Amino acid sequence: MTQGWSAQDIPDQSGRTAVVTGANSGIGLVTARELARRGARVVLACRSEARGKEAEDRIRGEVPGADAEFRRLDLADLGSVREFAAAFPYERIDLLVNNAGVMALPYRKTSDGFETQFGVNHLGHFALTGLLLPRLRAAGAARVVSVSSGLHALANIDLDDLNSERNYRRWVAYGRSKTANLLFIHELARRLRAQGSDIVAAAAHPGYAATNLQTRGVRMEGRRAAERLAELGNRVIAQPAEAGALPTLYAATAPGVRPDSFTGPSVFMWRGAPARSWRARWTLNDVAGERLWSASERLTGVTYPAP
């Protein structure tokens, strides 16, 4: 259905405001750059000021006249998420891309005491989306796109142990956090539909793309052999970040994207043009979606405002 779709097919984004989390590198940087290339005002929501401003300068250098600006956001700190939303300078947001994430880290906790992968990949974005929802509603037919992973298939969430306190395994915890991304979009789409909202909530994944996600966890532990192996995989097997960003860009901009859709690479969910992607049945479970939503509200203190 999307054969040959590329960044050149992104519709004109002039007059639209986009927020991209984790836009300082990898898929987030490419997503922000291509949205800016099509005329969007792009807010680069990044944890590191130095890397965020470097990305801002890079986009402006590669896209003359680009409207791109860095604003600090640390998804591992709910106080930072609230500050970002409170200080956001624009009345409307047409596109929110929940892209930032961490993968297969050794056990760590966020500043609020959550297991880091669950806290950053899911809870931080849950809070951010809820706090920005009035600005998304102000845009009318806005979109929320969450970047999940084919590796969500590694594990369903454990609603009785969301922070993986009983038995932490880094890849299982990662799979659970990516399942949480899909359940969040499933429940958000259901709630928006019930409210008669024109906002489209959709998900995407990059397949196997060469980014710093693969090396960060093993580098934190000083596992040099594993780090070299991950670097080799990025060079030899993975597709470049430019290709990995296409499913996100498709979900964010292509006409006719359906709520609760999941877009990924067409060839074995690994590489290729954007296409409808397989997803585990547990990511479409209404009861699990509602329970995760309730738990997320309780843990973050963010309740989504009624229309």
Secondary structure, 3 states (H helix, E strand, C coil): CCCCCCHHHCCCCCCCEEEEECCCCHHHHHHHHHHHHCCCEEEEEECCHHHHHHHHHHHHHHCCCCEEEEEECCCCCHHHHHHHHHHCCCCCCCEEEECCCCCCCCCCECCCCCEHHHHHHHHHHHHHHHHHHHHHHHCCCCEEEEECCHHHHHCCCCCCCCCCCCCCCHHHHHHHHHHHHHHHHHHHHHHHHHCCCCCEEEEECCCCECCCHHHHHHHHCCCHHHHHHHHHHHHHCCECHHHHCHHHHHHHHCCCCCCCCEEEEEECCCEEEEEECCCCHHHHCHHHHHHHHHHHHHHHCCCCCCC
